[in-house]
């Protein structure tokens, strides 16, 4: 029995056509993250599909790894931690962050 192909619906969040793990919305950088808690060191890794791998040393308990990731990334982007908003994924490895007016960009974003 053959399957019928369905039409691809456009993404509701406006993400249609985005092949990258990040994009800009005016002065806000939006980043999709694949987190790795309890790692041996804090590090920004390589893109994996439409997500950027980010490792942190904090254990995944009660959102502490996400809080630690936000503080780590704040230093990497040259912003205060309150300039980074977790859109979703506070208790999950799949996250989306919004970074308001980053002062610098890590090498993987160039």
N, C-alpha and C positions, 0 to 999 in steps of 0.2 A: 504494500500500500504506500503510495507516494504522499509525502507531506506537502502541504501547500505553504508557499512562502508568504509571510505576512510583511506588510510594509513597515519599515522602521519608523517609529514615531520620534519626533524631535524631543530632545531632553527638555524637561520642564524647567530645569535650573539654568538654562541657557548655555549648557556645557557642550552643545552639539559642535562637532568639528574640533574639539580640543584634544590634541594628541599629547599634550605635555602634562607634567605633574603640577605646573603652576601657571597662573595668569594674573593679569593686572585688572583691577577695577578702580580706575582713577589713581589715587595715591596708595591704594591698599593692595598688597600682594597676597593672593590666595594660593595656599599650598596644600596638596593632598599628601598625607604622610602615612607610611607604613612603619609603625613603631616597633622597636625591639627592646623590651625592658630587660633588666638584670644582665646587661652586657658587661664586658670587661672594661669598657671605657665609653665615654660620651663621644659620639662621632656622627657626622653627616655622611651618609653613604652615597651609593649610586642610585639613579632612578631605576625603578622596577615597574615597567608598564606606565601607568598613569599615577604612580605614587613615588615619593622619595623616601628611601630607607633612612631612618634616624634611630641610632642606638643610644640608650641611656643606662647608667649604672643602677638606678633606683629600681627596687622590686615593684611588681605590679600589684600594689595593695592600696585600696581605697582612693585611687586616682593620683597617688604620689608620683608614679612614673610620668604621668602627663604633666603634673606641676613641675617636676624636675626638667622635663623636656622643654617646657615653655621658658624656664629660667635659662637653660643652656642656649636655646635658640635666640633669646633676647640678646645675649652677649655676642652671638655670631652675626646678628643683623644690626647691632648697634642701637638697639631700642630698649626702653624700659619693659619689664615683664607685663605691665598692664596694657601695653600697646599691642599685645598678641591675644587674640580671642580664639578660643576653641569652639568652632561651629558645631561639630559633632565628634564623638569618639572619645570622650573623657575617660571612659572605662573600657576602651577597646583599642586594639592595635591600629585599626583603620581610623584616621583622623582627618579633619580639615581645619586648617588654621588660617586666620586672617591677620596679617601683620601690617599695622598702620605706619606708613611712611618710613620704610627701612633706610637707615643711614648708609649701610654697606650690604653687599650681596656676596655670599660664599661662591666659590669657583664653579660649582655645579649649576648655578643659575645663569652663567654667562654663555 
